Amino acid sequence: MSGRPVDPADAGPVRVILVEDDHGDAFLVEELLAGARVAFELTWVQNLADATSAIDAGVRCILLDLNLPDATGMDGLMRILELAPQAAVIVLTGLADEHRGVEAVAAGAEDYLVKGQVDGELLARAIRFAIERKRADSAALRLREAELLASENARMERALLPTPLLDDDKVHFAHAYRPGRRMALLGGDFFDVIERDGTVFALIGDVSGHGPDEAALGVCLRIAWRTLVLSGVPAAGMLPVLDMLVVRERHSPFAFATVCMVVITPDRRSADMYLAGHPSPILVSEGVEQLPMGPRGPALGFLPEGRWPAVQLDLPPSWALLLFTDGLFEARVGNGTDRLGEEGLVELIAAHRPDLPVTDGWPESLLDAVEERNGGALADDAALVVLSRREGESE
């Protein structure tokens, strides 16, 4: 039967530091622990300065006198808690100042003991219980931090990966997103899809780097783009605004963002494509092909006064457009150094060719196939947006 996982620090004697300037009291503690049934390794220091040099990560418990030559009362306790956050602290008080022990527990100590009223078994039990309480408190704190992080991630994900605004039920939307190496924090990949007066606008982008600053910039760009679309700004004027926004809002002068924007006409038979240092979409119809790159502009924030010309696309009656970030094609193939590449991604999509219109689960299955080729979780964030239409689909 399995029990609680063994902490490496549990192996061998329990390391305890006694911070006590009184020789008689220190001798008594040494004698009490020497007769305990649990093996303790006691280090005695006489002041806070010596305790500072004696404390390391292997110390499990600190017995602290509140009246030291170089620290008195709560000041010494606060310093010890700062120096040894992993250790349980038990304060030692005199009978006349037992109330200070209660104050110490409220301030962060695990327990207090009154000098002269402790035997060896009680002292050993107090140390063991304090260590277990500290372990439980630390586990609860880690759980709370994980819950807060998950909550922050959920809010960030809603901002980076929003619900599309589509009125045409003949245009189907599906997507998938996975952070690099399944990290808890989202990276800088973002996307959005909006229909305005029958025209469908789709955007996918990737901020260079990983972390909260990159994610925040991605949120800023996505919200700004949605505002531009809903405000009626012409498509040709959107990327210059986003470029200016990257320059003004980025945390580093070297940060940039790549973007692919597709604007699909109301008849769904043509589209304009705008590329800012980003790969072109993949078209699925009778076959599977990556759309010609055509003229494209630089990544946003990369060059001053960039230009982002439109590339006109003809769409077949039934189609699927796959917009993606570089995390997909930068996947490795097996254990070697070869990358999947954009051609390899096209071949993989052809091997897992979806029916039209593309269903919600297909993008996730494609990411599963990419990760299988990669031999595990992807190193970089990967986002995939699929817009599809099938001619003659019933209402």
Solvent accessible surface area in square Angstrom, and as a share of the most:
residue,aa,sasa,rsa
1,M,242,1.08
2,S,109,0.70
3,G,65,0.63
4,R,133,0.49
5,P,113,0.71
6,V,124,0.71
7,D,42,0.22
8,P,120,0.75
9,A,42,0.33
10,D,53,0.27
11,A,79,0.61
12,G,56,0.54
13,P,67,0.42
14,V,27,0.16
15,R,69,0.25
16,V,1,0.00
17,I,3,0.01
18,L,0,0.00
19,V,0,0.00
20,E,1,0.00
21,D,52,0.27
22,D,66,0.34
23,H,119,0.53
24,G,48,0.46
25,D,43,0.22
26,A,0,0.00
27,F,127,0.53
28,L,83,0.42
29,V,15,0.09
30,E,64,0.29
31,E,93,0.42
32,L,35,0.17
33,L,9,0.05
34,A,85,0.66
35,G,68,0.65
36,A,19,0.15
37,R,211,0.77
38,V,44,0.25
39,A,64,0.50
40,F,32,0.13
41,E,83,0.37
42,L,48,0.24
43,T,53,0.31
44,W,78,0.27
45,V,15,0.09
46,Q,72,0.32
47,N,39,0.20
48,L,20,0.10
49,A,68,0.53
50,D,64,0.33
51,A,0,0.00
52,T,57,0.33
53,S,100,0.64
54,A,27,0.21
55,I,24,0.12
56,D,69,0.36
57,A,89,0.69
58,G,29,0.28
59,V,0,0.00
60,R,29,0.10
61,C,0,0.00
62,I,0,0.00
63,L,0,0.00
64,L,1,0.00
65,D,8,0.04
66,L,6,0.03
67,N,71,0.37
68,L,11,0.05
69,P,99,0.62
70,D,73,0.38
71,A,12,0.10
72,T,87,0.50
73,G,8,0.07
74,M,55,0.25
75,D,107,0.55
76,G,3,0.03
77,L,0,0.00
78,M,86,0.38
79,R,93,0.34
80,I,0,0.00
81,L,37,0.18
82,E,123,0.55
83,L,47,0.24
84,A,0,0.00
85,P,89,0.56
86,Q,74,0.33
87,A,1,0.01
88,A,0,0.00
89,V,2,0.01
90,I,0,0.00
91,V,0,0.00
92,L,12,0.06
93,T,4,0.02
94,G,29,0.28
95,L,119,0.59
96,A,103,0.80
97,D,27,0.14
98,E,66,0.29
99,H,108,0.48
100,R,47,0.17
101,G,0,0.00
102,V,86,0.49
103,E,89,0.40
104,A,0,0.00
105,V,60,0.35
106,A,94,0.73
107,A,42,0.33
108,G,36,0.35
109,A,6,0.04
110,E,27,0.12
111,D,39,0.20
112,Y,53,0.20
113,L,17,0.08
114,V,14,0.08
115,K,60,0.25
116,G,68,0.66
117,Q,112,0.50
118,V,29,0.17
119,D,85,0.44
120,G,14,0.13
121,E,57,0.26
122,L,68,0.34
123,L,3,0.02
124,A,1,0.00
125,R,90,0.33
126,A,8,0.06
127,I,0,0.00
128,R,79,0.29
129,F,104,0.44
130,A,0,0.00
131,I,13,0.07
132,E,72,0.32
133,R,93,0.34
134,K,39,0.17
135,R,48,0.18
136,A,61,0.47
137,D,80,0.41
138,S,33,0.21
139,A,47,0.36
140,A,61,0.47
141,L,108,0.54
142,R,143,0.52
143,L,110,0.55
144,R,130,0.48
145,E,93,0.42
146,A,55,0.43
147,E,87,0.39
148,L,86,0.43
149,L,67,0.33
150,A,60,0.47
151,S,44,0.29
152,E,89,0.40
153,N,23,0.12
154,A,42,0.33
155,R,120,0.44
156,M,58,0.26
157,E,77,0.35
158,R,154,0.56
159,A,25,0.20
160,L,0,0.00
161,L,18,0.09
162,P,19,0.12
163,T,107,0.62
164,P,31,0.19
165,L,73,0.36
166,L,45,0.23
167,D,125,0.65
168,D,34,0.18
169,D,96,0.50
170,K,47,0.20
171,V,6,0.03
172,H,54,0.24
173,F,37,0.15
174,A,3,0.03
175,H,75,0.34
176,A,1,0.01
177,Y,26,0.10
178,R,30,0.11
179,P,26,0.17
180,G,0,0.00
181,R,160,0.58
182,R,128,0.47
183,M,80,0.36
184,A,61,0.47
185,L,74,0.37
186,L,15,0.08
187,G,0,0.00
188,G,1,0.01
189,D,2,0.01
190,F,0,0.00
191,F,1,0.01
192,D,1,0.01
193,V,1,0.01
194,I,0,0.00
195,E,25,0.11
196,R,55,0.20
197,D,138,0.72
198,G,23,0.23
199,T,27,0.16
200,V,0,0.00
201,F,4,0.02
202,A,0,0.00
203,L,1,0.00
204,I,0,0.00
205,G,0,0.00
206,D,20,0.10
207,V,1,0.01
208,S,32,0.21
209,G,42,0.40
210,H,92,0.41
211,G,14,0.14
212,P,87,0.55
213,D,75,0.39
214,E,17,0.08
215,A,2,0.02
216,A,54,0.42
217,L,7,0.04
218,G,0,0.00
219,V,22,0.13
220,C,40,0.24
221,L,0,0.00
222,R,17,0.06
223,I,84,0.42
224,A,23,0.18
225,W,0,0.00
226,R,47,0.17
227,T,75,0.44
228,L,24,0.12
229,V,0,0.00
230,L,101,0.50
231,S,78,0.50
232,G,41,0.40
233,V,40,0.23
234,P,92,0.58
235,A,17,0.13
236,A,70,0.54
237,G,28,0.27
238,M,0,0.00
239,L,2,0.01
240,P,62,0.39
241,V,54,0.31
242,L,0,0.00
243,D,16,0.08
244,M,99,0.44
245,L,36,0.18
246,V,0,0.00
247,V,74,0.42
248,R,177,0.65
249,E,96,0.43
250,R,53,0.19
251,H,100,0.45
252,S,30,0.19
253,P,100,0.63
254,F,175,0.73
255,A,6,0.04
256,F,63,0.26
257,A,0,0.00
258,T,24,0.14
259,V,0,0.00
260,C,1,0.01
261,M,0,0.00
262,V,0,0.00
263,V,16,0.09
264,I,0,0.00
265,T,45,0.26
266,P,80,0.50
267,D,89,0.46
268,R,11,0.04
269,R,108,0.39
270,S,35,0.23
271,A,2,0.02
272,D,45,0.23
273,M,0,0.00
274,Y,13,0.05
275,L,1,0.00
276,A,0,0.00
277,G,27,0.26
278,H,2,0.01
279,P,16,0.10
280,S,1,0.01
281,P,1,0.01
282,I,0,0.00
283,L,11,0.05
284,V,0,0.00
285,S,22,0.14
286,E,167,0.75
287,G,37,0.36
288,V,27,0.15
289,E,95,0.43
290,Q,47,0.21
291,L,13,0.06
292,P,93,0.58
293,M,67,0.30
294,G,40,0.38
295,P,84,0.53
296,R,110,0.40
297,G,7,0.07
298,P,30,0.19
299,A,11,0.08
300,L,0,0.00
301,G,10,0.10
302,F,125,0.52
303,L,95,0.47
304,P,118,0.74
305,E,146,0.66
306,G,11,0.11
307,R,172,0.63
308,W,23,0.08
309,P,56,0.35
310,A,45,0.35
311,V,21,0.12
312,Q,158,0.70
313,L,13,0.06
314,D,129,0.67
315,L,5,0.03
316,P,34,0.21
317,P,49,0.31
318,S,30,0.19
319,W,0,0.00
320,A,0,0.00
321,L,0,0.00
322,L,0,0.00
323,L,1,0.01
324,F,3,0.01
325,T,0,0.00
326,D,36,0.19
327,G,2,0.02
328,L,1,0.00
329,F,30,0.13
330,E,71,0.32
331,A,5,0.04
332,R,91,0.33
333,V,60,0.35
334,G,38,0.36
335,N,164,0.84
336,G,40,0.38
337,T,114,0.66
338,D,100,0.52
339,R,124,0.45
340,L,13,0.06
341,G,24,0.23
342,E,50,0.23
343,E,144,0.65
344,G,13,0.13
345,L,0,0.00
346,V,25,0.14
347,E,120,0.54
348,L,2,0.01
349,I,1,0.01
350,A,52,0.40
351,A,77,0.60
352,H,79,0.35
353,R,108,0.39
354,P,10,0.06
355,D,123,0.64
356,L,33,0.16
357,P,27,0.17
358,V,6,0.04
359,T,95,0.55
360,D,108,0.56
361,G,48,0.46
362,W,27,0.09
363,P,0,0.00
364,E,68,0.31
365,S,52,0.34
366,L,0,0.00
367,L,0,0.00
368,D,75,0.39
369,A,9,0.07
370,V,0,0.00
371,E,20,0.09
372,E,144,0.64
373,R,101,0.37
374,N,26,0.13
375,G,66,0.63
376,G,36,0.34
377,A,36,0.28
378,L,6,0.03
379,A,59,0.46
380,D,31,0.16
381,D,3,0.01
382,A,0,0.00
383,A,0,0.00
384,L,1,0.01
385,V,0,0.00
386,V,0,0.00
387,L,0,0.00
388,S,0,0.00
389,R,49,0.18
390,R,105,0.38
391,E,98,0.44
392,G,73,0.70
393,E,33,0.15
394,S,93,0.60
395,E,174,0.78
